[in-house]
Amino acid sequence: MSPTPAPRPEPDDETTRTADGPDTDRAPSPGPPVDRRGAFARGLFHAGLLAALGATAWQEWGADGSSPVAPLPPFGVILVLYGVLVFFVLFLEHSGSSRFPWARYVAAAVVTTAMAVLFLPLEAFAWTAASELSGVHRPSVARPVFWVGSCAAAVGSWIMVFRRPTGAAPARSWSAGAQVLGAAALVPVLLVVSAASFHRPVVHHTASAPGAAPPTPTGVESMAWEWTPDRGSVWEVLTGTHGPILRLVDGLVALDGSDGRELWSARFPGQFEDGTGIFEGGRWAYDVRGRSGGDARVRVIDTATGEFVIDGAPFAEENAFVDGATERFLLPSERPGELFMVSGEEGGGAERSTSWVTVTDTRTGEDLWTRESGVSDEGLCHFGEEHLFRDDVLWVARMCADPAYFDGDDVEGSVRIGFSGLDPLTGETLHEHLWEHEDQDEPWERFGFRVSGAWEDGDDILLTVQDGMGSFLVADLRTGEGGFVQGDLPDTRENVLWEVDREELVYTGRKPLGDFEVNGPDVVFSRLPVDPGPAVTIDAAVPFPHPEGGRNEASHAMVAGPTGLVVWPSPSGGEGEWELHAVPLDEPQGEATTVLTGTGTFRGGVVAPGAVVLAFSDRVIGVR
C-alpha cells in the first residue's frame, strides 16, 4: 500500500492580500509589492500640483498687471498654501507607517478639491468685475492651467487616499514607469486647455442686403425701438452708415437705425481689445485685438455690410490710438487691403517753425512718406495737427505767413489760412486753397491749428479748419469757396462745435456760474452765421433737472436738424435716473421740453441714420 500524501495547505490570505485590498494578477516576487495604479495616481497628483503651483506663481509675478481689478482667486494666498502642500506631501520623510502618508493625501485631496471647486465662481466674479470697470478682461493661460492642475491633483490624491488605508502594511514599491505615465497623462490636457484659452473662434455675422441707409432724424418725439445685448455690457456707441455701431466687451455690433434690428456683428471672445472705433466718417470700423502674449492684429469692417475688408492683418504701430471716432486711419482705394495711419509733428527749439505730416504702414510700422511744411511763395507755411481723409485725398490744414509770425512776434502783413489736399500714397500736393485772414484784432493761433471735421451738405462736403481759440474757416471741398467764423463766444465756456452747414455753425457750451470760473447748471446752444452775416448768437438753454443735486458736468449734447438735444445722466456718473431734453433751435426763445426719462448707466448718444440713439450699459434705445 502506497503512502498517502499529506494534504496540501490552503493558500494563506496574508500571502495574497495586502492591507490595501486585493492585489491580483501579480506573480510572487521576493521584493515588496508593486502598486502600479497607486504610482499612476501619485504621478498624476505630483504633475497636477506642480502645474497649479507654476501657474499660480506666473499669475502672481509674471502677468503684466493690466487687469483693472485684483486677480481672483487670490493667487498670492494660494501660492503660499500650495507651497506648504508641496513641502508637506513631497519632501517630508516617510514615517515607516502608512497612517501618516494617508493623512498627507487626505489633506492634499481636501485642499486641491476646494481650490478646483471654488475657482469657477471666483473666476466668474473676476470677469464680471473687470468688465464693469473697463470693458475688457485680458485672457491668461495661467488661470485654466491652475484649474486643470488642481483638478488633476485632486483626482490623484483621492485615488491615493482610497488605496492607502490606515494601519500597518508592508512597504510598497512605486513603479517609475507608472508614475511617469500618470504625469504624462496630464500633458495633452494642459496643451488643449492652453490652446483653447488663446484661440477662441471669432463669431462673425454679416448683413446680406442692408438696403438704402435710412434718413437722419431732424427731431425727436418718442422711443421707436429698444435693443438688449445677449451678453456683456455696452461701452460706447458710434455712428455707421445705416445706424449705430455698439462697442461691447468682446467686439462690435451694428444696428439698423430704422428699427433696431441687428445688421451685423463681429465678436472676439478671449482676445484683449487694443483699440476700436470708426474712421472716414463712419464708412469703416476698425478693431485691433492682441492675444495674451501675442502680436496685435487689425480688422477693418465695412459698416454697411459687416464684411471684413482687412481680416487679421499684423498691426505694428504701437502708438496709434484714440478709441472711438478718429480720422487717423487711411484706406486708399488703390491699395484696399492695406491700412495706413497719418500723424503730424511740430518742431521744437530751433525748428519750432517747422512741421511735418507722416503716413505710416500699420503692418510694419515703417513710414511710407514724410512731408515737411517748408517755404513757399506765400512765406513760411505750417501744417496743422490733425487731418482728414475723404475721396482718396488727405486734407491737411495749412497756414502761411511771415516767418516771424510763427516765432510769436506781432507781425503786420498777410496771414493766409486754408488747406492742402495730398496724395495719401506719395504726399504730393493735389489741391490747395488759402484765404486771406484780414482780422488783425483776432489773429489765428498756430497751436491747436487743425482740420476739425467734415460735414455733408447734400452731395457736397464742407471742411472746417480751426485754431486753438475758436476761429473757424468753413470751405466747400468741391468748389473751393469758403469763409471765416469767429467762434470765440464770450458768454459761454467749453464750447463744442456740433453742426455745420453753409449758413451757420451750432455750438454747445456752459454759462459760468456767477463771477466764478466754473460751469453753471445749464447747457446752452448757440448759432453763429457764416460770413458775411452778423456775428450774433441765439441762445437756447436746457436747464439741469436736479439743481438740488449740485452741478452735473457729464451732460451730453447733440443736434438733430433744427433741434438741440441734451441727455442729463445720473449726477454720480453710474446707475441712476436720466432725462432726455429737446429745445428748438429755430426759435429765438425756444423752451426745452422733456422727451424721455429712465434709469440706467449712460454710455453715450449719437444722431445716427434712422434714429437718435442713446446707449446704456444694459440696453440701447432709438428715439425719433
C-alpha positions in Angstrom: 0.0 0.0 0.0 1.4 3.3 -1.1 1.7 6.0 1.4 -1.0 8.6 1.4 0.4 12.1 0.5 0.0 14.8 3.1 -2.8 17.2 2.3 -1.7 20.4 0.5 -2.2 23.5 2.7 -4.6 26.2 1.5 -3.0 29.5 0.5 -2.7 31.9 3.3 -4.7 35.1 2.8 -1.8 37.1 4.1 0.4 36.0 1.3 -2.1 37.1 -1.4 -3.6 40.2 0.1 -2.2 43.3 1.4 -3.6 45.8 3.8 -4.9 47.8 0.8 -7.1 45.1 -0.5 -6.9 42.5 -3.3 -3.6 42.5 -5.3 -4.5 40.2 -8.2 -2.7 39.4 -11.4 0.7 39.6 -9.9 3.3 37.0 -9.8 5.0 36.4 -6.4 8.3 38.3 -6.0 10.8 38.4 -3.3 10.6 42.2 -3.1 7.7 44.4 -1.8 4.5 44.5 -3.9 4.4 47.0 -6.9 1.5 49.4 -6.8 1.1 50.5 -10.4 -2.3 52.1 -10.1 -1.1 54.0 -7.0 2.0 55.0 -8.8 -0.1 56.4 -11.7 -2.2 58.4 -9.3 0.9 59.6 -7.5 2.4 60.8 -10.8 -0.9 62.5 -11.7 -1.1 64.2 -8.3 2.5 65.5 -8.4 2.2 66.8 -12.0 -1.1 68.5 -11.3 0.1 70.1 -8.1 3.3 71.4 -9.7 1.4 72.7 -12.8 -1.0 74.5 -10.5 1.8 75.9 -8.4 3.7 77.1 -11.5 0.5 78.7 -12.9 -0.1 80.4 -9.5 3.4 81.8 -9.5 3.1 83.1 -13.1 -0.2 84.7 -12.3 1.2 86.4 -9.3 4.5 87.6 -10.7 4.7 87.0 -14.4 1.4 88.6 -15.5 1.5 92.2 -16.9 -0.9 93.6 -14.3 -3.2 95.0 -16.9 -6.4 93.8 -15.2 -8.3 96.7 -13.6 -9.2 94.5 -10.5 -7.1 92.4 -8.2 -6.8 88.8 -9.6 -9.3 86.3 -8.3 -8.9 83.7 -6.9 -6.3 85.4 -4.5 -3.3 83.8 -6.1 -0.9 85.1 -3.6 -2.6 83.2 -0.8 -2.9 80.1 -3.0 0.8 80.3 -3.8 1.7 80.1 -0.1 -0.9 77.3 0.5 0.3 75.2 -2.4 3.9 75.8 -1.5 3.3 74.4 2.0 1.3 71.5 0.5 4.2 70.6 -1.8 6.6 70.6 1.1 4.2 68.6 3.2 3.5 65.9 0.6 6.7 65.7 -1.4 9.6 66.4 0.9 8.8 65.1 4.4 10.4 61.8 5.3 8.4 58.6 5.1 7.5 57.7 8.7 7.6 53.9 8.2 3.8 53.6 8.8 1.1 54.1 6.3 -1.0 56.2 8.6 1.0 59.5 8.1 1.2 59.2 4.3 -2.5 58.5 4.2 -3.2 61.7 6.2 -1.0 63.7 3.9 -3.1 62.7 0.9 -6.3 63.3 2.7 -5.2 66.9 3.4 -4.0 67.3 -0.2 -7.3 65.9 -1.6 -9.4 68.3 0.6 -7.3 71.4 -0.3 -7.0 70.8 -4.1 -10.7 69.8 -4.4 -11.7 73.0 -2.6 -9.5 75.1 -4.9 -10.9 73.4 -8.0 -14.5 73.9 -6.9 -14.1 77.5 -5.6 -12.1 78.6 -8.7 -15.1 78.7 -11.0 -17.3 81.2 -9.1 -14.3 83.3 -8.1 -13.1 83.5 -11.7 -16.6 84.4 -12.9 -16.7 87.2 -10.4 -13.3 88.5 -11.6 -14.6 88.6 -15.2 -17.7 90.4 -14.2 -15.8 92.9 -12.0 -13.2 93.6 -14.7 -15.9 94.1 -17.4 -17.8 96.5 -15.2 -14.7 98.6 -14.6 -13.1 98.7 -18.1 -15.0 96.6 -20.5 -12.0 94.3 -21.1 -10.5 91.3 -19.4 -7.2 90.0 -20.6 -7.2 86.3 -21.2 -4.5 84.3 -19.4 -3.3 80.7 -19.8 -2.3 80.7 -16.1 -5.9 80.5 -15.0 -7.1 77.4 -16.9 -3.8 75.7 -16.2 -4.2 76.4 -12.5 -7.7 74.9 -12.6 -6.8 71.8 -14.6 -3.7 71.2 -12.4 -5.8 71.5 -9.2 -8.4 69.0 -10.7 -5.6 66.6 -11.6 -4.1 66.9 -8.1 -7.4 66.3 -6.5 -8.2 63.2 -8.6 -4.7 61.7 -7.9 -4.8 62.5 -4.2 -8.3 60.9 -3.8 -7.1 57.8 -5.5 -4.2 57.7 -3.1 -6.5 58.2 -0.2 -8.6 55.1 -1.0 -5.6 53.0 -1.9 -3.7 53.7 1.3 -5.9 52.9 4.4 -4.7 53.4 7.9 -3.0 50.7 9.9 0.2 48.7 9.4 1.0 47.5 5.9 4.1 46.1 4.2 6.1 48.6 2.3 5.2 49.1 -1.4 7.4 50.0 -4.3 6.3 52.6 -6.8 6.6 51.8 -10.5 8.7 54.6 -12.1 7.0 53.9 -15.4 3.5 54.2 -14.0 4.4 57.5 -12.2 5.8 58.9 -15.5 2.7 57.7 -17.3 0.5 59.4 -14.7 2.3 62.7 -15.1 2.4 62.4 -18.9 -1.4 61.9 -19.0 -1.8 65.5 -17.8 0.3 67.0 -20.6 -2.2 66.7 -23.5 -4.9 68.1 -21.3 -2.8 71.1 -20.5 -1.9 71.7 -24.1 -5.5 71.6 -25.2 -6.6 73.9 -22.5 -3.8 76.3 -23.2 -4.6 76.4 -26.9 -8.3 76.9 -26.2 -7.5 79.9 -24.0 -5.7 81.6 -26.8 -7.7 80.5 -29.9 -11.3 81.0 -29.2 -13.0 81.4 -32.6 -14.3 84.7 -34.0 -18.1 85.0 -34.2 -18.9 87.0 -37.3 -22.3 87.6 -38.9 -22.7 89.9 -41.9 -25.7 91.7 -43.5 -26.6 90.1 -46.8 -28.7 93.1 -48.1 -28.6 96.2 -45.9 -30.5 98.3 -48.4 -30.5 102.1 -48.5 -29.4 104.0 -45.5 -32.4 105.5 -43.5 -32.6 109.3 -43.3 -31.1 111.1 -40.3 -33.8 112.4 -38.0 -34.4 116.1 -37.6 -36.3 115.9 -34.3 -37.4 113.5 -31.5 -40.8 112.7 -30.1 -40.8 109.2 -28.5 -38.9 105.9 -28.3 -39.0 104.0 -31.6 -37.1 100.8 -30.6 -35.0 99.1 -28.0 -32.2 96.6 -28.2 -30.6 94.5 -25.4 -27.2 92.8 -25.6 -27.1 89.0 -25.4 -24.1 89.1 -23.1 -21.8 91.6 -21.6 -22.2 95.4 -21.4 -22.5 98.2 -23.9 -19.5 100.5 -23.6 -19.8 103.0 -26.4 -22.0 104.0 -29.3 -20.7 105.2 -32.7 -22.3 106.2 -36.0 -22.2 103.9 -39.0 -23.7 104.2 -42.5 -27.0 102.6 -41.6 -27.4 103.2 -37.9 -25.4 102.9 -34.6 -22.4 100.7 -34.0 -22.0 99.5 -30.5 -18.8 98.6 -28.8 -19.3 95.7 -26.4 -16.9 94.0 -24.1 -15.9 91.4 -26.8 -16.5 93.2 -30.1 -18.8 95.3 -32.3 -22.5 95.1 -33.2 -24.2 97.3 -35.8 -27.9 98.0 -35.7 -30.4 99.3 -38.3 -31.3 102.8 -37.2 -34.8 102.5 -38.6 -36.0 99.5 -36.4 -33.1 98.5 -34.1 -32.6 95.0 -35.6 -29.1 93.7 -35.7 -27.3 94.2 -39.1 -24.0 92.6 -38.4 -21.7 91.6 -35.6 -18.0 90.8 -35.0 -17.3 89.3 -31.6 -13.8 88.3 -30.5 -14.1 86.2 -27.3 -10.9 85.8 -25.3 -9.0 88.5 -27.1 -7.8 91.6 -25.5 -9.0 94.9 -27.1 -6.2 97.3 -28.0 -8.5 99.8 -29.8 -11.7 100.0 -31.7 -13.8 102.7 -33.4 -14.7 104.2 -36.8 -13.0 106.3 -39.4 -13.7 108.1 -42.7 -17.0 109.4 -41.3 -18.3 106.1 -40.2 -17.7 104.3 -43.5 -15.3 101.9 -41.9 -14.9 100.4 -38.5 -11.6 99.2 -37.1 -10.9 96.7 -34.3 -7.4 95.9 -33.0 -7.0 92.8 -30.8 -3.9 91.5 -29.1 -3.9 88.0 -27.8 -2.3 87.5 -24.4 1.4 87.5 -25.1 0.8 87.7 -28.8 1.1 90.3 -31.6 -1.7 92.7 -32.3 -4.0 92.1 -35.3 -6.3 94.6 -37.0 -9.6 94.1 -38.8 -11.3 96.8 -40.9 -15.1 96.3 -41.4 -17.4 97.8 -43.9 -20.1 99.4 -41.7 -22.9 98.8 -44.2 -22.4 95.0 -44.6 -20.1 93.9 -41.8 -17.7 92.3 -44.3 -14.0 92.2 -43.2 -12.1 94.4 -45.7 -8.9 93.6 -43.8 -9.1 90.4 -41.7 -6.4 89.9 -39.0 -3.5 91.8 -40.6 -0.5 92.5 -38.5 -0.6 95.8 -36.6 2.8 97.0 -35.7 2.0 100.7 -34.9 2.2 100.8 -31.1 1.2 104.5 -30.5 -1.8 104.7 -32.8 -4.9 105.1 -30.7 -7.6 107.1 -29.6 -10.6 104.8 -29.2 -13.8 105.8 -30.9 -14.2 108.0 -34.0 -10.9 109.0 -35.5 -9.5 110.3 -38.8 -6.0 108.9 -38.3 -6.5 105.8 -40.5 -6.5 105.8 -44.3 -7.8 103.1 -46.6 -6.8 104.2 -50.1 -8.7 102.6 -53.0 -5.5 101.9 -54.9 -4.4 99.6 -52.0 -7.6 98.4 -50.4 -6.1 95.6 -48.4 -3.6 97.9 -46.6 -4.3 100.2 -43.7 -2.2 103.4 -43.2 -2.1 105.9 -40.4 -1.4 109.7 -40.6 0.2 111.7 -37.9 1.5 115.3 -37.5 4.5 116.6 -35.7 5.8 120.1 -34.8 9.4 121.0 -34.4 10.9 122.3 -31.2 13.7 124.7 -30.3 15.4 126.0 -33.5 12.9 124.0 -35.6 9.8 125.4 -33.9 8.7 126.9 -37.2 8.7 123.6 -38.9 6.0 120.9 -39.1 5.7 117.5 -40.7 3.0 115.2 -41.9 3.8 111.4 -42.0 1.9 108.4 -43.3 2.8 105.1 -41.8 2.2 101.5 -42.9 0.4 99.9 -39.9 1.6 96.4 -40.9 5.2 97.2 -40.5 5.3 100.4 -38.5 7.5 101.9 -41.2 6.9 105.4 -42.7 5.5 105.4 -46.2 6.5 109.1 -46.6 7.1 112.3 -44.6 6.3 115.8 -45.9 7.9 118.9 -44.4 5.9 122.2 -44.4 8.7 124.3 -45.8 8.7 127.7 -47.5 6.5 128.7 -50.4 5.7 131.9 -52.3 3.2 132.7 -49.5 6.1 132.7 -46.9 6.8 130.1 -44.3 4.0 127.6 -44.2 2.9 125.4 -41.3 0.8 122.1 -41.3 -2.0 121.6 -38.8 -2.0 118.9 -36.1 -5.0 116.8 -37.3 -6.1 115.7 -40.7 -8.9 114.2 -42.7 -9.2 111.6 -45.4 -12.1 111.8 -47.9 -12.5 110.6 -51.5 -8.9 109.3 -51.7 -7.5 112.7 -50.7 -5.7 113.5 -47.4 -6.8 117.0 -46.4 -4.3 118.9 -44.2 -4.7 122.4 -42.6 -2.2 124.9 -43.8 -1.2 128.4 -42.6 1.3 130.6 -44.5 2.8 133.9 -43.1 6.0 135.8 -42.5 8.5 133.5 -40.6 8.4 135.9 -37.6 4.7 135.1 -37.2 5.5 131.6 -36.1 8.0 132.8 -33.6 5.2 134.5 -31.7 6.1 138.1 -32.8 3.5 140.6 -33.7 4.0 140.9 -37.4 1.9 143.0 -39.8 1.2 141.6 -43.1 -0.6 138.8 -44.8 -1.7 135.6 -43.0 -3.3 133.0 -45.2 -5.3 130.2 -43.9 -6.6 127.1 -45.7 -5.9 123.5 -46.6 -3.9 121.3 -48.9 -5.1 118.1 -50.5 -2.3 115.5 -50.6 -1.9 112.2 -52.3 -2.2 109.6 -49.5 0.5 107.3 -51.0 3.1 109.8 -52.1 2.5 113.1 -50.2 2.3 115.1 -53.4 0.0 118.2 -53.4 -3.2 117.6 -55.4 -5.2 120.7 -54.3 -4.5 123.8 -52.2 -6.8 126.6 -51.2 -5.7 129.5 -49.0 -7.8 132.5 -47.8 -6.6 135.9 -46.6 -7.3 136.3 -42.9 -7.8 140.1 -42.6 -9.0 140.4 -39.0 -5.7 141.5 -37.3 -7.6 142.0 -34.0 -8.2 138.3 -33.8 -5.0 136.6 -35.1 -5.1 132.9 -35.8 -3.3 130.8 -33.2 -0.7 128.4 -34.5 -1.2 126.0 -31.7 -4.3 123.9 -31.9 -4.5 124.7 -35.7 -6.1 121.7 -37.4 -8.7 120.2 -39.7 -11.5 119.7 -37.2 -14.2 118.0 -39.3 -16.1 117.2 -42.5 -19.8 117.8 -42.8 -22.1 116.6 -45.6 -24.3 119.2 -47.2 -26.3 117.4 -49.8 -23.8 116.0 -52.3 -21.0 118.3 -51.1 -18.6 118.1 -48.2 -17.8 121.1 -46.0 -14.4 121.2 -44.4 -13.8 123.0 -41.2 -10.3 124.3 -40.2 -9.9 125.9 -36.8 -7.3 127.3 -34.4 -7.0 126.8 -30.7 -9.0 130.0 -29.8 -12.3 129.1 -31.6 -11.8 130.8 -35.0 -13.1 128.7 -37.9 -12.7 128.5 -41.7 -15.6 126.7 -43.5 -14.8 125.7 -47.0 -16.6 123.6 -49.8 -14.2 120.9 -51.0 -15.8 120.8 -54.4 -16.0 124.5 -55.3 -13.2 125.8 -53.1 -15.4 128.6 -51.7 -15.1 129.4 -48.0 -15.5 132.0 -45.2 -14.3 132.7 -41.7 -16.3 132.5 -38.5 -15.1 134.0 -35.2 -16.2 131.3 -32.7 -14.9 132.9 -29.5 -18.2 133.0 -27.6 -17.7 135.4 -24.7 -20.7 134.4 -22.7 -20.1 130.6 -22.6 -17.3 128.2 -21.7 -16.1 124.9 -23.0 -17.8 125.5 -26.4 -18.1 122.5 -28.7 -19.0 122.6 -32.4 -21.8 120.2 -33.2 -23.2 121.1 -36.6 -22.1 122.9 -39.7 -23.9 124.0 -42.9 -23.4 126.7 -45.5 -25.1 129.3 -43.4 -24.3 128.7 -39.8 -22.4 126.8 -37.1 -24.1 125.4 -34.0 -22.3 125.2 -30.7 -23.0 123.9 -27.2 -21.4 125.4 -24.1 -21.9 126.1 -20.4 -22.6 129.5 -18.9 -20.3 130.3 -16.0 -21.8 130.3 -12.5 -21.9 134.0 -11.3 -18.4 135.5 -11.2 -16.7 132.2 -10.7 -14.9 130.4 -13.4 -16.9 127.2 -13.0 -19.7 125.8 -15.1 -23.2 126.7 -14.3 -26.1 124.2 -14.3 -27.4 124.9 -17.9 -26.3 123.7 -21.3 -26.5 126.5 -23.9 -26.9 126.1 -27.7 -25.5 129.0 -29.8 -25.9 129.6 -33.6 -23.3 131.6 -35.4 -23.8 132.7 -39.1 -21.0 132.2 -41.6 -19.7 135.4 -43.1 -20.9 137.9 -44.3 -23.7 137.5 -41.7 -23.6 139.5 -38.5 -21.8 137.9 -35.6 -24.7 137.4 -33.3 -25.9 134.4 -31.4 -29.3 133.0 -30.4 -29.0 131.1 -27.1 -31.3 128.2 -26.1 -30.7 126.9 -22.6 -31.5 123.4 -21.3 -31.6 123.6 -17.5 -30.2 120.9 -15.3 -33.2 119.0 -14.0 -31.8 118.2 -10.5 -30.5 121.5 -9.1 -30.7 120.2 -5.5 -28.0 117.6 -6.5 -25.5 120.3 -7.5 -23.9 120.8 -11.0 -23.8 117.9 -13.4 -20.6 118.1 -15.6 -21.5 114.9 -17.5 -24.2 116.3 -19.8 -24.3 115.0 -23.4 -25.4 117.3 -26.2 -26.4 116.6 -29.8 -28.0 118.4 -32.7 -30.7 116.8 -34.9 -31.6 119.2 -37.6 -33.3 122.3 -36.0 -33.5 120.5 -32.6 -30.9 120.6 -29.8 -30.8 117.6 -27.5 -29.3 117.2 -24.1 -29.1 114.0 -22.0 -28.7 114.5 -18.3 -27.3 111.2 -16.9 -27.1 110.4 -13.2 -25.0 113.1 -11.4 -23.0 110.3 -9.9 -22.0 109.0 -13.3 -23.2 105.5 -12.6 -26.5 103.8 -12.3 -29.3 106.3 -11.8 -32.0 108.4 -13.3 -31.5 110.1 -16.6 -33.5 112.5 -18.7 -33.6 113.5 -22.4 -34.5 117.1 -23.2 -35.1 118.8 -26.5 -35.1 122.5 -27.5 -36.0 124.1 -30.9 -33.0 126.0 -32.4 -35.1 127.9 -35.0 -37.0 129.9 -32.4 -35.3 132.9 -30.6 -36.8 131.9 -27.3 -37.3 128.2 -27.6 -38.1 126.4 -24.4 -36.7 122.9 -23.5 -39.1 120.0 -23.1 -38.6 116.6 -21.5 -38.8 113.8 -24.1 -37.8 110.7 -22.2 -36.8 109.6 -18.7 -35.5 106.4 -17.3 -32.9 104.6 -15.1 -29.6 103.2 -16.2 -25.8 103.8 -16.7 -25.5 106.2 -19.6 -22.7 105.3 -22.1 -23.3 107.9 -24.8 -25.6 109.1 -27.6 -25.3 109.8 -31.3 -27.5 111.1 -34.1 -27.4 108.2 -36.5 -29.1 107.3 -39.7 -32.7 106.3 -38.7 -32.7 107.5 -35.1 -31.2 109.4 -32.2 -29.5 106.6 -30.3 -29.0 106.5 -26.5 -26.7 103.8 -25.2 -26.8 102.4 -21.7 -24.8 99.6 -20.1 -27.7 97.1 -20.4 -29.7 98.4 -23.4 -29.8 100.7 -26.4 -32.8 102.8 -27.4 -33.7 104.6 -30.6 -35.7 107.9 -30.5 -37.3 109.8 -33.3 
